[in-house]
Amino acid sequence: MRSAYRVETVRAAEAALMARLPEGALMQRAAAGLAAACAPLLGQVYGARVVLLVGSGDNGGDALHAGARLARRGAGVAAVLLGARAHEAGLAALLRAGGHVADDPFAVLARADLVLDGITGIGGRGGLRPDAVPVVRAARGSDAVVVAVDLPSGVDADTGAVDGEAVRADATVTFGAYKPGLLVDPAREYAGPVRLVDIGLGPHLPDVPDLEALQHADVARLLPVPRAESDKYRRGVVGVVAGSARYPGAAVLAVTGALRGGAGAVRYVGPAGDAVLARHPETLVHAGPPGKAGRVQAWVIGPGLGDTPGVAEVLASDVPVLVDADGLRQLDPEEVRARAAPTLLTPHAGEAAALLGAAREEVEARRLDAVRELAGRYGATVLLKGSTTLVADPGTGASVRVNPTGTSWLATAGSGDVLSGLAGSLLAAGLAPRDAGSAAAYLHGLAARRAARGAPVAAYDVAEALQGAWRDVTGEATA
């Protein structure tokens, strides 16, 4: 699992560790890891041309010390000083190693093989200062590999917001712990692949991170696998209220997602029964209302529902409920907050904006803030779909989860319906909403990557690839 911590938490851990180390030792650890990460990107360090973009803070000091290490290995290293001052010990180390301060930043950038972005650190806010912008643009326009030191300058480490111009790195080397902005868009897009350098912060960081990204082993521990004594009821029966005369396909996709998600049985309620049975004859179809369809362990309501009512009735049940798509427009926050059973809401950015009374652009710019606010307002777990899908519980006791398997191939009609059915099946199997949403998003992303393989993909292709994604994670196949 990748764990990310806010700047305040990282600063406190650094202070605790520095109190136990000789002066400057922590920066030397970071610089050593940074130089080691840069060497393979250069191919051959000796004779390579490296440019350091140096700000006033410790981030610039990390870049200068790393540059000194590369200079001692034969690289030609030039520092472009962009702050009111430079880190004294770092600059002295660079000069002793044979590096120099550039008189003409644009000339050295035009010939650079690698550029280290050490302009602002994790405490930076509000985009790049105007004097740094032309230099950063020149670096980005060169043929050099751009490596961000700890975090691309100009992005917000805590929220992932990008307010103004920022460095677009080819890779980022971060120290001690991931920062939320490295894992959440829009900042994630600026970071490129991220390498974590261990500098010893682990014992000084809290057990519960601010943000976490599950990986294969974490998801495998969550997913239900049938035992010898399992039957369809023990595996979980999920009810799906979806589809309409206008959108019958939404019902098929949601049911497919539920079946491929390992549900023991799916009860479908709605007008698209014929379309569902044509694709999945094992589905238990009922014309409705949901309360008369039979016992379920969880409900999914909303995909393709149109204006058909039903959300209030499903919310009145005593089992977990997932509300998606058209169902979100029928939500009453007080009804959701009053539920004794868990609720999982799965909006995309536009739907989240409508629920919050905000502009879509605001949600997309500050996805972490939006998902936390929604979870608190509705007293429900919220899965905010998008370029980086986030899952948040209400309250402040648990980490927000970010899905690392998302792909732009999921930007296709109906993929959200598949995700809803998949997450609903995991709710019916007994997973908590945060676990169900996180595991479903992870599998959904893997399935899209499997189905696409660099080519256009449709939502049903993603659903059909879920079995392979499940096997990739657990070694077990689903129904």
DRENDO-1510 file (C-alpha; in Angstrom, 1 decimal, always signed):
<recs>
REC; n; res; u; v; w
REC; 1; MET; +0.0; +0.0; +0.0 .
REC; 2; ARG; +1.2; +3.5; -0.8 .
REC; 3; SER; +0.6; +5.9; +2.1 .
REC; 4; ALA; +0.6; +9.7; +1.7 .
REC; 5; TYR; +0.8; +12.3; +4.4 .
REC; 6; ARG; +0.0; +16.0; +4.5 .
REC; 7; VAL; +2.8; +18.6; +4.6 .
REC; 8; GLU; +2.2; +19.3; +8.3 .
REC; 9; THR; +2.6; +15.7; +9.2 .
REC; 10; VAL; +5.7; +15.2; +7.1 .
REC; 11; ARG; +7.3; +18.4; +8.6 .
REC; 12; ALA; +6.7; +17.1; +12.1 .
REC; 13; ALA; +8.2; +13.7; +11.2 .
REC; 14; GLU; +11.3; +15.4; +9.7 .
REC; 15; ALA; +11.7; +17.5; +12.8 .
REC; 16; ALA; +11.5; +14.5; +15.1 .
REC; 17; LEU; +14.1; +12.6; +13.0 .
REC; 18; MET; +16.5; +15.6; +12.6 .
REC; 19; ALA; +16.6; +16.0; +16.4 .
REC; 20; ARG; +18.2; +12.5; +16.5 .
REC; 21; LEU; +20.7; +13.1; +13.6 .
REC; 22; PRO; +23.8; +15.2; +13.0 .
REC; 23; GLU; +23.1; +18.5; +11.3 .
REC; 24; GLY; +22.6; +18.2; +7.6 .
REC; 25; ALA; +22.4; +14.4; +7.7 .
REC; 26; LEU; +18.7; +14.2; +6.5 .
REC; 27; MET; +19.4; +16.4; +3.5 .
REC; 28; GLN; +22.4; +14.2; +2.6 .
REC; 29; ARG; +20.1; +11.2; +2.7 .
REC; 30; ALA; +17.6; +12.8; +0.4 .
REC; 31; ALA; +20.4; +14.1; -2.0 .
REC; 32; ALA; +22.0; +10.6; -2.2 .
REC; 33; GLY; +18.7; +9.1; -3.1 .
REC; 34; LEU; +18.0; +11.8; -5.6 .
REC; 35; ALA; +21.3; +11.4; -7.3 .
REC; 36; ALA; +21.0; +7.6; -7.4 .
REC; 37; ALA; +17.5; +8.0; -9.0 .
REC; 38; CYS; +18.9; +10.4; -11.7 .
REC; 39; ALA; +21.9; +8.3; -12.7 .
REC; 40; PRO; +19.9; +5.7; -14.7 .
REC; 41; LEU; +17.9; +8.4; -16.4 .
REC; 42; LEU; +21.2; +9.8; -17.8 .
REC; 43; GLY; +22.5; +6.4; -18.9 .
REC; 44; GLN; +26.1; +7.6; -18.4 .
REC; 45; VAL; +26.8; +10.1; -15.8 .
REC; 46; TYR; +30.3; +11.0; -16.9 .
REC; 47; GLY; +30.1; +13.8; -19.5 .
REC; 48; ALA; +26.3; +14.3; -19.0 .
REC; 49; ARG; +25.0; +17.9; -18.8 .
REC; 50; VAL; +22.8; +18.6; -15.7 .
REC; 51; VAL; +21.0; +21.8; -14.9 .
REC; 52; LEU; +19.7; +22.5; -11.4 .
REC; 53; LEU; +16.7; +25.0; -11.0 .
REC; 54; VAL; +17.3; +26.2; -7.5 .
REC; 55; GLY; +14.9; +28.0; -5.2 .
REC; 56; SER; +15.6; +29.5; -1.8 .
REC; 57; GLY; +14.5; +26.6; +0.5 .
REC; 58; ASP; +15.7; +23.2; +1.4 .
REC; 59; ASN; +14.3; +21.8; -1.8 .
REC; 60; GLY; +17.0; +23.8; -3.6 .
REC; 61; GLY; +19.5; +22.5; -1.1 .
REC; 62; ASP; +18.5; +18.9; -2.0 .
REC; 63; ALA; +19.0; +19.7; -5.7 .
REC; 64; LEU; +22.4; +21.3; -5.0 .
REC; 65; HIS; +23.8; +18.4; -2.9 .
REC; 66; ALA; +22.5; +15.9; -5.5 .
REC; 67; GLY; +24.1; +18.0; -8.2 .
REC; 68; ALA; +27.4; +17.9; -6.3 .
REC; 69; ARG; +27.3; +14.1; -6.2 .
REC; 70; LEU; +26.7; +13.9; -9.9 .
REC; 71; ALA; +29.5; +16.4; -10.6 .
REC; 72; ARG; +31.9; +14.2; -8.6 .
REC; 73; ARG; +31.0; +11.4; -11.0 .
REC; 74; GLY; +32.0; +13.5; -14.0 .
REC; 75; ALA; +28.7; +15.3; -14.9 .
REC; 76; GLY; +28.8; +18.9; -16.0 .
REC; 77; VAL; +26.5; +20.6; -13.5 .
REC; 78; ALA; +25.2; +24.2; -13.7 .
REC; 79; ALA; +22.9; +25.8; -11.1 .
REC; 80; VAL; +20.3; +28.4; -12.1 .
REC; 81; LEU; +19.5; +30.4; -9.0 .
REC; 82; LEU; +15.9; +31.5; -8.9 .
REC; 83; GLY; +15.4; +32.5; -5.3 .
REC; 84; ALA; +16.5; +35.4; -3.2 .
REC; 85; ARG; +19.2; +33.3; -1.8 .
REC; 86; ALA; +20.6; +29.7; -2.2 .
REC; 87; HIS; +21.2; +27.0; +0.4 .
REC; 88; GLU; +24.7; +27.9; +1.5 .
REC; 89; ALA; +26.0; +24.5; +2.3 .
REC; 90; GLY; +24.5; +23.0; -0.9 .
REC; 91; LEU; +25.9; +25.7; -3.1 .
REC; 92; ALA; +29.4; +25.4; -1.5 .
REC; 93; ALA; +29.3; +21.6; -2.0 .
REC; 94; LEU; +28.4; +22.0; -5.7 .
REC; 95; LEU; +31.2; +24.5; -6.3 .
REC; 96; ARG; +33.7; +22.3; -4.6 .
REC; 97; ALA; +32.7; +19.4; -6.8 .
REC; 98; GLY; +33.3; +21.4; -9.9 .
REC; 99; GLY; +29.8; +22.7; -10.6 .
REC; 100; HIS; +29.1; +26.3; -11.4 .
REC; 101; VAL; +26.4; +28.9; -11.3 .
REC; 102; ALA; +25.0; +29.7; -14.8 .
REC; 103; ASP; +25.2; +33.2; -16.1 .
REC; 104; ASP; +22.7; +32.5; -18.9 .
REC; 105; PRO; +20.1; +29.9; -17.8 .
REC; 106; PHE; +18.6; +29.6; -21.3 .
REC; 107; ALA; +22.0; +28.7; -22.8 .
REC; 108; VAL; +22.6; +25.8; -20.4 .
REC; 109; LEU; +19.1; +24.6; -20.6 .
REC; 110; ALA; +19.3; +24.3; -24.4 .
REC; 111; ARG; +22.2; +21.8; -24.0 .
REC; 112; ALA; +20.9; +20.0; -20.9 .
REC; 113; ASP; +20.5; +16.2; -20.7 .
REC; 114; LEU; +18.7; +16.4; -17.3 .
REC; 115; VAL; +17.0; +19.2; -15.4 .
REC; 116; LEU; +16.4; +19.0; -11.6 .
REC; 117; ASP; +13.4; +21.1; -10.5 .
REC; 118; GLY; +14.3; +22.3; -7.0 .
REC; 119; ILE; +12.5; +25.6; -7.2 .
REC; 120; THR; +9.8; +25.2; -4.5 .
REC; 121; GLY; +9.3; +22.5; -1.9 .
REC; 122; ILE; +6.2; +20.8; -0.5 .
REC; 123; GLY; +5.2; +24.0; +1.3 .
REC; 124; GLY; +4.8; +26.0; -2.0 .
REC; 125; ARG; +1.4; +27.4; -2.8 .
REC; 126; GLY; -0.2; +29.2; -5.8 .
REC; 127; GLY; +1.8; +28.3; -8.8 .
REC; 128; LEU; +5.2; +29.5; -10.0 .
REC; 129; ARG; +6.4; +33.0; -9.4 .
REC; 130; PRO; +6.5; +35.0; -12.7 .
REC; 131; ASP; +10.3; +35.2; -12.8 .
REC; 132; ALA; +10.5; +31.3; -12.8 .
REC; 133; VAL; +8.0; +30.8; -15.6 .
REC; 134; PRO; +10.2; +31.5; -18.7 .
REC; 135; VAL; +13.0; +29.3; -17.2 .
REC; 136; VAL; +10.6; +26.4; -16.6 .
REC; 137; ARG; +9.2; +26.8; -20.1 .
REC; 138; ALA; +12.7; +26.6; -21.5 .
REC; 139; ALA; +13.4; +23.5; -19.5 .
REC; 140; ARG; +10.2; +21.9; -20.7 .
REC; 141; GLY; +10.9; +22.9; -24.3 .
REC; 142; SER; +14.4; +21.4; -24.3 .
REC; 143; ASP; +15.3; +17.7; -24.9 .
REC; 144; ALA; +16.2; +17.2; -21.3 .
REC; 145; VAL; +14.6; +14.8; -18.9 .
REC; 146; VAL; +12.9; +17.0; -16.2 .
REC; 147; VAL; +12.9; +15.5; -12.7 .
REC; 148; ALA; +11.0; +17.1; -9.8 .
REC; 149; VAL; +12.6; +17.2; -6.4 .
REC; 150; ASP; +10.1; +15.9; -3.9 .
REC; 151; LEU; +7.2; +17.5; -5.8 .
REC; 152; PRO; +6.8; +19.5; -9.1 .
REC; 153; SER; +7.1; +23.2; -8.3 .
REC; 154; GLY; +3.8; +25.0; -8.5 .
REC; 155; VAL; +1.5; +22.2; -7.4 .
REC; 156; ASP; -0.2; +21.9; -4.0 .
REC; 157; ALA; +1.2; +19.0; -2.0 .
REC; 158; ASP; -1.9; +18.5; +0.2 .
REC; 159; THR; -4.7; +18.9; -2.3 .
REC; 160; GLY; -3.4; +18.1; -5.7 .
REC; 161; ALA; -4.6; +21.5; -7.0 .
REC; 162; VAL; -2.6; +23.5; -9.6 .
REC; 163; ASP; -3.3; +27.2; -9.3 .
REC; 164; GLY; -1.2; +28.8; -12.0 .
REC; 165; GLU; +1.7; +27.6; -14.0 .
REC; 166; ALA; +3.6; +24.6; -12.6 .
REC; 167; VAL; +6.5; +22.3; -13.6 .
REC; 168; ARG; +5.5; +19.3; -15.7 .
REC; 169; ALA; +8.0; +16.6; -14.8 .
REC; 170; ASP; +9.0; +13.5; -16.6 .
REC; 171; ALA; +9.5; +11.9; -13.2 .
REC; 172; THR; +9.4; +12.9; -9.5 .
REC; 173; VAL; +11.7; +11.7; -6.7 .
REC; 174; THR; +10.0; +12.2; -3.4 .
REC; 175; PHE; +11.4; +11.8; +0.1 .
REC; 176; GLY; +10.2; +10.0; +3.2 .
REC; 177; ALA; +6.6; +9.6; +2.3 .
REC; 178; TYR; +4.2; +10.2; -0.6 .
REC; 179; LYS; +2.4; +13.5; -0.6 .
REC; 180; PRO; -1.4; +13.5; -1.5 .
REC; 181; GLY; -0.8; +15.8; -4.5 .
REC; 182; LEU; +1.5; +13.2; -6.1 .
REC; 183; LEU; -1.4; +10.7; -6.2 .
REC; 184; VAL; -4.4; +12.9; -7.0 .
REC; 185; ASP; -5.1; +14.8; -10.2 .
REC; 186; PRO; -4.6; +17.4; -11.5 .
REC; 187; ALA; -1.2; +17.5; -9.8 .
REC; 188; ARG; -0.6; +13.8; -10.4 .
REC; 189; GLU; -0.4; +14.5; -14.1 .
REC; 190; TYR; +2.4; +16.9; -13.5 .
REC; 191; ALA; +4.5; +14.5; -11.5 .
REC; 192; GLY; +5.0; +11.6; -13.9 .
REC; 193; PRO; +6.2; +8.3; -12.4 .
REC; 194; VAL; +7.0; +8.8; -8.7 .
REC; 195; ARG; +10.0; +7.2; -6.9 .
REC; 196; LEU; +10.0; +7.2; -3.1 .
REC; 197; VAL; +13.3; +7.5; -1.4 .
REC; 198; ASP; +13.3; +6.2; +2.2 .
REC; 199; ILE; +15.1; +8.7; +4.5 .
REC; 200; GLY; +13.9; +7.1; +7.8 .
REC; 201; LEU; +10.7; +9.0; +8.5 .
REC; 202; GLY; +8.6; +5.8; +8.9 .
REC; 203; PRO; +8.8; +5.5; +12.8 .
REC; 204; HIS; +7.8; +9.2; +13.1 .
REC; 205; LEU; +4.7; +9.0; +10.9 .
REC; 206; PRO; +1.3; +8.3; +12.2 .
REC; 207; ASP; -0.3; +4.8; +11.6 .
REC; 208; VAL; -3.2; +6.3; +9.7 .
REC; 209; PRO; -2.1; +8.2; +6.6 .
REC; 210; ASP; -4.2; +11.1; +5.0 .
REC; 211; LEU; -4.4; +9.2; +1.7 .
REC; 212; GLU; -3.6; +5.6; +0.7 .
REC; 213; ALA; -3.5; +3.8; -2.6 .
REC; 214; LEU; -4.2; +0.0; -2.5 .
REC; 215; GLN; -2.1; -2.4; -4.5 .
REC; 216; HIS; -2.6; -6.0; -5.6 .
REC; 217; ALA; -1.9; -7.7; -2.2 .
REC; 218; ASP; -4.2; -5.2; -0.4 .
REC; 219; VAL; -7.1; -5.8; -2.8 .
REC; 220; ALA; -6.6; -9.6; -2.8 .
REC; 221; ARG; -7.1; -9.5; +1.0 .
REC; 222; LEU; -10.4; -7.7; +0.6 .
REC; 223; LEU; -12.0; -9.8; -2.2 .
REC; 224; PRO; -14.4; -12.6; -1.2 .
REC; 225; VAL; -13.5; -16.0; -2.5 .
REC; 226; PRO; -16.1; -18.8; -2.3 .
REC; 227; ARG; -15.4; -21.6; +0.2 .
REC; 228; ALA; -16.4; -25.2; +0.0 .
REC; 229; GLU; -19.6; -24.6; +1.9 .
REC; 230; SER; -20.6; -21.5; +0.0 .
REC; 231; ASP; -23.9; -21.2; -1.9 .
REC; 232; LYS; -25.4; -18.4; -3.9 .
REC; 233; TYR; -26.9; -16.8; -0.8 .
REC; 234; ARG; -23.7; -16.9; +1.3 .
REC; 235; ARG; -21.9; -15.4; -1.6 .
REC; 236; GLY; -24.3; -12.5; -1.6 .
REC; 237; VAL; -27.5; -11.5; -3.5 .
REC; 238; VAL; -27.4; -8.0; -4.9 .
REC; 239; GLY; -30.5; -6.1; -6.1 .
REC; 240; VAL; -30.1; -3.9; -9.1 .
REC; 241; VAL; -32.7; -1.1; -9.8 .
REC; 242; ALA; -31.6; +0.4; -13.1 .
REC; 243; GLY; -32.5; +1.0; -16.6 .
REC; 244; SER; -35.5; +2.5; -18.3 .
REC; 245; ALA; -37.3; +2.4; -21.6 .
REC; 246; ARG; -34.8; +5.0; -22.8 .
REC; 247; TYR; -31.7; +3.4; -21.2 .
REC; 248; PRO; -32.1; -0.4; -21.1 .
REC; 249; GLY; -28.4; -0.9; -21.7 .
REC; 250; ALA; -27.6; +0.6; -18.3 .
REC; 251; ALA; -29.4; -2.2; -16.6 .
REC; 252; VAL; -27.5; -4.8; -18.6 .
REC; 253; LEU; -24.2; -3.2; -17.8 .
REC; 254; ALA; -24.9; -2.9; -14.1 .
REC; 255; VAL; -26.1; -6.5; -13.9 .
REC; 256; THR; -23.0; -7.7; -15.8 .
REC; 257; GLY; -20.8; -5.8; -13.4 .
REC; 258; ALA; -22.5; -7.4; -10.4 .
REC; 259; LEU; -22.2; -10.9; -11.9 .
REC; 260; ARG; -18.6; -10.5; -12.8 .
REC; 261; GLY; -18.0; -9.1; -9.4 .
REC; 262; GLY; -18.8; -12.5; -7.8 .
REC; 263; ALA; -22.4; -12.0; -6.7 .
REC; 264; GLY; -24.1; -15.3; -5.8 .
REC; 265; ALA; -27.2; -14.0; -7.5 .
REC; 266; VAL; -28.6; -10.8; -8.9 .
REC; 267; ARG; -32.2; -9.7; -8.6 .
REC; 268; TYR; -33.0; -7.1; -11.2 .
REC; 269; VAL; -35.9; -4.7; -10.8 .
REC; 270; GLY; -37.0; -2.5; -13.6 .
REC; 271; PRO; -38.4; -2.3; -17.2 .
REC; 272; ALA; -35.4; -3.8; -18.9 .
REC; 273; GLY; -35.9; -7.4; -17.8 .
REC; 274; ASP; -36.0; -8.8; -21.4 .
REC; 275; ALA; -32.7; -7.1; -22.3 .
REC; 276; VAL; -31.1; -8.4; -19.1 .
REC; 277; LEU; -32.3; -11.9; -19.5 .
REC; 278; ALA; -31.2; -12.0; -23.1 .
REC; 279; ARG; -27.7; -11.4; -21.9 .
REC; 280; HIS; -27.8; -13.1; -18.5 .
REC; 281; PRO; -30.5; -15.7; -18.2 .
REC; 282; GLU; -29.4; -16.5; -14.6 .
REC; 283; THR; -30.7; -13.1; -13.4 .
REC; 284; LEU; -33.8; -13.1; -11.2 .
REC; 285; VAL; -36.0; -10.5; -12.8 .
REC; 286; HIS; -38.9; -8.7; -11.0 .
REC; 287; ALA; -41.1; -5.9; -12.4 .
REC; 288; GLY; -41.0; -4.1; -9.0 .
REC; 289; PRO; -41.3; -2.4; -6.7 .
REC; 290; PRO; -38.0; -3.2; -5.0 .
REC; 291; GLY; -39.6; -4.2; -1.7 .
REC; 292; LYS; -41.4; -7.1; -3.3 .
REC; 293; ALA; -38.5; -8.4; -5.4 .
REC; 294; GLY; -37.1; -10.8; -2.6 .
REC; 295; ARG; -34.4; -10.7; -0.1 .
REC; 296; VAL; -31.0; -9.1; -1.0 .
REC; 297; GLN; -27.9; -8.3; +0.9 .
REC; 298; ALA; -27.3; -5.0; -0.9 .
REC; 299; TRP; -29.0; -2.7; -3.4 .
REC; 300; VAL; -27.7; -0.8; -6.3 .
REC; 301; ILE; -29.9; +1.9; -7.7 .
REC; 302; GLY; -29.6; +4.6; -10.3 .
REC; 303; PRO; -27.9; +3.7; -13.5 .
REC; 304; GLY; -30.1; +4.7; -16.4 .
REC; 305; LEU; -33.0; +5.2; -14.1 .
REC; 306; GLY; -34.1; +8.4; -15.7 .
REC; 307; ASP; -36.9; +10.1; -13.7 .
REC; 308; THR; -38.3; +6.8; -12.3 .
REC; 309; PRO; -38.7; +7.1; -8.5 .
REC; 310; GLY; -37.5; +4.4; -6.1 .
REC; 311; VAL; -34.5; +5.8; -4.3 .
REC; 312; ALA; -36.5; +6.6; -1.1 .
REC; 313; GLU; -37.9; +3.1; -0.9 .
REC; 314; VAL; -34.5; +1.5; -1.3 .
REC; 315; LEU; -32.9; +3.8; +1.2 .
REC; 316; ALA; -35.6; +2.7; +3.7 .
REC; 317; SER; -34.3; -0.9; +3.6 .
REC; 318; ASP; -32.0; -2.2; +6.2 .
REC; 319; VAL; -29.2; -3.4; +3.9 .
REC; 320; PRO; -26.3; -1.5; +2.3 .
REC; 321; VAL; -27.3; +0.7; -0.6 .
REC; 322; LEU; -25.2; +2.1; -3.5 .
REC; 323; VAL; -26.7; +5.1; -5.3 .
REC; 324; ASP; -25.3; +6.1; -8.7 .
REC; 325; ALA; -26.2; +8.3; -11.7 .
REC; 326; ASP; -29.8; +9.3; -11.9 .
REC; 327; GLY; -30.5; +8.0; -8.4 .
REC; 328; LEU; -28.2; +10.8; -7.0 .
REC; 329; ARG; -30.7; +13.4; -8.2 .
REC; 330; GLN; -33.3; +11.9; -5.9 .
REC; 331; LEU; -31.2; +12.0; -2.7 .
REC; 332; ASP; -32.3; +13.8; +0.4 .
REC; 333; PRO; -29.3; +14.3; +2.7 .
REC; 334; GLU; -31.3; +13.8; +5.8 .
REC; 335; GLU; -32.7; +10.5; +4.6 .
REC; 336; VAL; -29.2; +9.3; +3.8 .
REC; 337; ARG; -27.8; +10.5; +7.2 .
REC; 338; ALA; -30.7; +8.8; +9.0 .
REC; 339; ARG; -30.0; +5.3; +7.6 .
REC; 340; ALA; -28.7; +2.7; +10.0 .
REC; 341; ALA; -27.2; +0.6; +7.2 .
REC; 342; PRO; -24.2; +1.8; +5.1 .
REC; 343; THR; -24.6; +4.0; +2.0 .
REC; 344; LEU; -22.2; +4.3; -0.8 .
REC; 345; LEU; -22.6; +7.2; -3.3 .
REC; 346; THR; -20.7; +7.1; -6.6 .
REC; 347; PRO; -20.9; +10.4; -8.4 .
REC; 348; HIS; -18.7; +11.7; -11.2 .
REC; 349; ALA; -17.4; +15.2; -11.0 .
REC; 350; GLY; -20.5; +16.8; -12.6 .
REC; 351; GLU; -22.9; +14.9; -10.3 .
REC; 352; ALA; -20.7; +15.8; -7.3 .
REC; 353; ALA; -20.8; +19.4; -8.3 .
REC; 354; ALA; -24.6; +19.3; -8.4 .
REC; 355; LEU; -24.8; +17.7; -5.0 .
REC; 356; LEU; -22.4; +20.3; -3.6 .
REC; 357; GLY; -23.9; +23.3; -5.4 .
REC; 358; ALA; -20.6; +24.0; -6.9 .
REC; 359; ALA; -19.1; +24.3; -10.4 .
REC; 360; ARG; -17.7; +21.1; -12.0 .
REC; 361; GLU; -14.4; +22.9; -12.5 .
REC; 362; GLU; -14.1; +23.5; -8.8 .
REC; 363; VAL; -14.6; +19.8; -8.0 .
REC; 364; GLU; -12.1; +18.7; -10.6 .
REC; 365; ALA; -9.5; +21.2; -9.4 .
REC; 366; ARG; -9.9; +20.1; -5.7 .
REC; 367; ARG; -11.0; +16.5; -5.8 .
REC; 368; LEU; -9.9; +15.7; -2.3 .
REC; 369; ASP; -11.8; +18.6; -0.7 .
REC; 370; ALA; -14.9; +17.7; -2.7 .
REC; 371; VAL; -15.0; +14.0; -1.8 .
REC; 372; ARG; -14.4; +14.8; +1.9 .
REC; 373; GLU; -17.1; +17.5; +1.9 .
REC; 374; LEU; -19.6; +15.2; +0.2 .
REC; 375; ALA; -19.0; +12.3; +2.6 .
REC; 376; GLY; -19.5; +14.7; +5.6 .
REC; 377; ARG; -22.6; +16.3; +4.2 .
REC; 378; TYR; -24.4; +13.0; +3.5 .
REC; 379; GLY; -23.0; +11.0; +6.3 .
REC; 380; ALA; -22.1; +8.3; +3.6 .
REC; 381; THR; -19.1; +6.8; +2.0 .
REC; 382; VAL; -18.4; +8.6; -1.3 .
REC; 383; LEU; -16.6; +7.2; -4.4 .
REC; 384; LEU; -15.8; +10.2; -6.6 .
REC; 385; LYS; -15.2; +8.9; -10.1 .
REC; 386; GLY; -12.7; +10.5; -12.5 .
REC; 387; SER; -9.2; +10.6; -13.6 .
REC; 388; THR; -8.2; +9.6; -10.1 .
REC; 389; THR; -11.1; +7.9; -8.3 .
REC; 390; LEU; -11.3; +8.7; -4.6 .
REC; 391; VAL; -13.2; +7.0; -1.8 .
REC; 392; ALA; -13.9; +8.7; +1.5 .
REC; 393; ASP; -15.8; +7.8; +4.6 .
REC; 394; PRO; -17.6; +10.4; +6.7 .
REC; 395; GLY; -15.7; +11.8; +9.6 .
REC; 396; THR; -12.0; +12.1; +10.0 .
REC; 397; GLY; -10.9; +8.8; +11.4 .
REC; 398; ALA; -10.0; +7.0; +8.1 .
REC; 399; SER; -7.7; +7.7; +5.2 .
REC; 400; VAL; -9.1; +8.7; +1.8 .
REC; 401; ARG; -8.3; +6.1; -0.7 .
REC; 402; VAL; -7.1; +6.8; -4.2 .
REC; 403; ASN; -7.3; +4.3; -7.0 .
REC; 404; PRO; -4.0; +3.8; -8.8 .
REC; 405; THR; -5.3; +1.7; -11.7 .
REC; 406; GLY; -7.5; +4.3; -13.4 .
REC; 407; THR; -7.1; +4.9; -17.1 .
REC; 408; SER; -8.5; +7.3; -19.7 .
REC; 409; TRP; -10.0; +4.2; -21.5 .
REC; 410; LEU; -12.7; +4.3; -18.8 .
REC; 411; ALA; -14.0; +7.6; -20.2 .
REC; 412; THR; -16.7; +5.7; -22.2 .
REC; 413; ALA; -20.5; +5.6; -21.9 .
REC; 414; GLY; -21.7; +2.9; -19.4 .
REC; 415; SER; -18.4; +2.2; -17.6 .
REC; 416; GLY; -19.8; +3.8; -14.5 .
REC; 417; ASP; -22.8; +1.4; -14.6 .
REC; 418; VAL; -20.4; -1.6; -14.7 .
REC; 419; LEU; -18.5; -0.1; -11.7 .
REC; 420; SER; -21.8; +0.3; -9.7 .
REC; 421; GLY; -22.8; -3.3; -10.2 .
REC; 422; LEU; -19.3; -4.5; -9.3 .
REC; 423; ALA; -19.2; -2.5; -6.1 .
REC; 424; GLY; -22.7; -3.6; -5.2 .
REC; 425; SER; -21.7; -7.2; -5.5 .
REC; 426; LEU; -18.9; -6.6; -3.0 .
REC; 427; LEU; -21.3; -4.8; -0.6 .
REC; 428; ALA; -23.6; -7.8; -0.8 .
REC; 429; ALA; -20.6; -10.1; +0.0 .
REC; 430; GLY; -20.2; -8.2; +3.3 .
REC; 431; LEU; -17.4; -5.7; +2.5 .
REC; 432; ALA; -17.7; -2.3; +4.1 .
REC; 433; PRO; -18.5; +0.5; +1.7 .
REC; 434; ARG; -14.9; +2.0; +1.7 .
REC; 435; ASP; -13.5; -1.5; +1.0 .
REC; 436; ALA; -16.1; -2.3; -1.6 .
REC; 437; GLY; -15.7; +0.9; -3.4 .
REC; 438; SER; -11.9; +0.8; -3.3 .
REC; 439; ALA; -11.6; -2.8; -4.5 .
REC; 440; ALA; -14.2; -2.3; -7.2 .
REC; 441; ALA; -12.4; +0.8; -8.6 .
REC; 442; TYR; -9.1; -1.1; -8.6 .
REC; 443; LEU; -10.6; -4.1; -10.5 .
REC; 444; HIS; -12.5; -1.8; -12.8 .
REC; 445; GLY; -9.3; +0.0; -13.8 .
REC; 446; LEU; -7.4; -3.2; -14.3 .
REC; 447; ALA; -10.2; -4.6; -16.5 .
REC; 448; ALA; -10.2; -1.5; -18.6 .
REC; 449; ARG; -6.4; -1.8; -19.2 .
REC; 450; ARG; -6.8; -5.5; -20.0 .
REC; 451; ALA; -9.6; -4.8; -22.4 .
REC; 452; ALA; -8.1; -1.8; -24.1 .
REC; 453; ARG; -4.4; -2.7; -24.6 .
REC; 454; GLY; -4.0; +0.6; -26.3 .
REC; 455; ALA; -7.1; +0.5; -28.5 .
REC; 456; PRO; -10.7; +1.9; -28.1 .
REC; 457; VAL; -12.8; -0.1; -25.6 .
REC; 458; ALA; -16.6; -0.2; -24.8 .
REC; 459; ALA; -18.1; -0.5; -21.3 .
REC; 460; TYR; -19.3; -4.1; -22.0 .
REC; 461; ASP; -15.7; -5.0; -22.9 .
REC; 462; VAL; -14.6; -3.7; -19.5 .
REC; 463; ALA; -17.2; -5.8; -17.8 .
REC; 464; GLU; -16.2; -8.9; -19.6 .
REC; 465; ALA; -12.5; -8.3; -18.7 .
REC; 466; LEU; -13.4; -8.2; -14.9 .
REC; 467; GLN; -12.8; -11.9; -14.6 .
REC; 468; GLY; -9.3; -11.6; -15.9 .
REC; 469; ALA; -8.7; -8.6; -13.6 .
REC; 470; TRP; -9.9; -10.6; -10.6 .
REC; 471; ARG; -7.6; -13.4; -11.5 .
REC; 472; ASP; -4.7; -11.0; -11.9 .
REC; 473; VAL; -5.2; -9.9; -8.3 .
REC; 474; THR; -6.1; -13.1; -6.5 .
REC; 475; GLY; -5.4; -16.0; -8.9 .
REC; 476; GLU; -9.1; -17.0; -8.6 .
REC; 477; ALA; -11.8; -16.6; -11.3 .
REC; 478; THR; -15.3; -15.3; -10.6 .
REC; 479; ALA; -18.5; -16.6; -12.1 .
</recs>
